Amino acid sequence: MKAYIFPGQGAQFTGMGLDLYEKSPLAQEYFEKANDILGFSITDIMFEGTAEQLKQTKVTQPAIFLHSVILAKVLGDSFQPEMVAGHSLGELSALVANGVLSFEDGLTLVSKRALAMQKACEAAPSTMAAVLGLEDQIVEETCAEIDGVVVAANYNCPGQLVISGEIEAVEKACAVLTEKGAKRAILLPVGGAFHSPMMEPAREELAAAIETTEFSEPTCPVYQNVTAGAVTSADEIKKNLMIQLTAPVKWTQSIQAMVADGGTEFIEVGPGKVLQGLMRKIDRSVAANGALF
């Protein structure tokens, strides 16, 4: 079975999407529509902006979403997903790709998600850290023992788990995890504690927007971050998306479930090759490539 996977924040780069815009009239149409919906020229920043400009949350998330979704549109009839998944932000790209959300509604939700997360970051300083070379259980147990808010946030691949929470608690967890044998436990250059209880204000804001958005039945199963299993009900997809911002991204478990359910060819749709790299660490028995147009 053919599985399409969509990247999240961190995959952006200056010049992203320019080749699509230049080679495809359909891509041009969607990019211009996006500028109108967002109320600013995101294409100027994507194609010619600095890395610093592209790092602004209100830009980063829509930019990655647009690159992924417009690439899927440009692929046309060759884009026939039998299963989809997206890493964090990428889940919204996946939901447009499998027909659950319209392009317009997907972009609107991504924009609201980015602004709500930015607001939550500014309200309470927080951070994330990557922990390498330890079993998930050891990281989870350590987080539970630390005073303050620190939780497992991103299960990226075996031996790579990102933790998230209050700055002091995350720093303390890093120190303890290093003592317990982590190869590395390093703070990440992010604006806040995504996929942790610190995102509760953003979750509430986004949930209100999701509640009033129309969700259609999917054309193929989506393996959601929250469940790490196949979901085919529009109502269930909606419910899971509402809690995604404060729940961990079960990426390793999602990929393992997709392989167990028959996924043999994984195609990353969007900027960069982050997910292809993770695929090779999760399961080398399946092919992982980038989408070409």
Sequence and secondary structure as in RCSB ss.txt:
>XXXX:A:sequence
MKAYIFPGQGAQFTGMGLDLYEKSPLAQEYFEKANDILGFSITDIMFEGTAEQLKQTKVTQPAIFLHSVILAKVL
GDSFQPEMVAGHSLGELSALVANGVLSFEDGLTLVSKRALAMQKACEAAPSTMAAVLGLEDQIVEETCAEIDGVV
VAANYNCPGQLVISGEIEAVEKACAVLTEKGAKRAILLPVGGAFHSPMMEPAREELAAAIETTEFSEPTCPVYQN
VTAGAVTSADEIKKNLMIQLTAPVKWTQSIQAMVADGGTEFIEVGPGKVLQGLMRKIDRSVAANGALF
>XXXX:A:secstr
 EEEEE  TT   TTTTHHHHHH HHHHHHHHHHHHHHTS HHHHHHH  HHHHTSHHHHHHHHHHHHHHHHHHH
GGG   SEEEESTTHHHHHHHHTTSS HHHHHHHHHHHHHHHHHHHHHS EEEEEEESS HHHHHHHHHHSSS E
EEEEEEETTEEEEEEEHHHHHHHHHHHHHTT SEEEE S SS TTSGGGHHHHHHHHHHHHTS     SS EE T
TT SEE  HHHHHHHHHHGGGS B HHHHHHHHHHTT  EEEE SSSSHHHHHHHHH TTSEEEE   
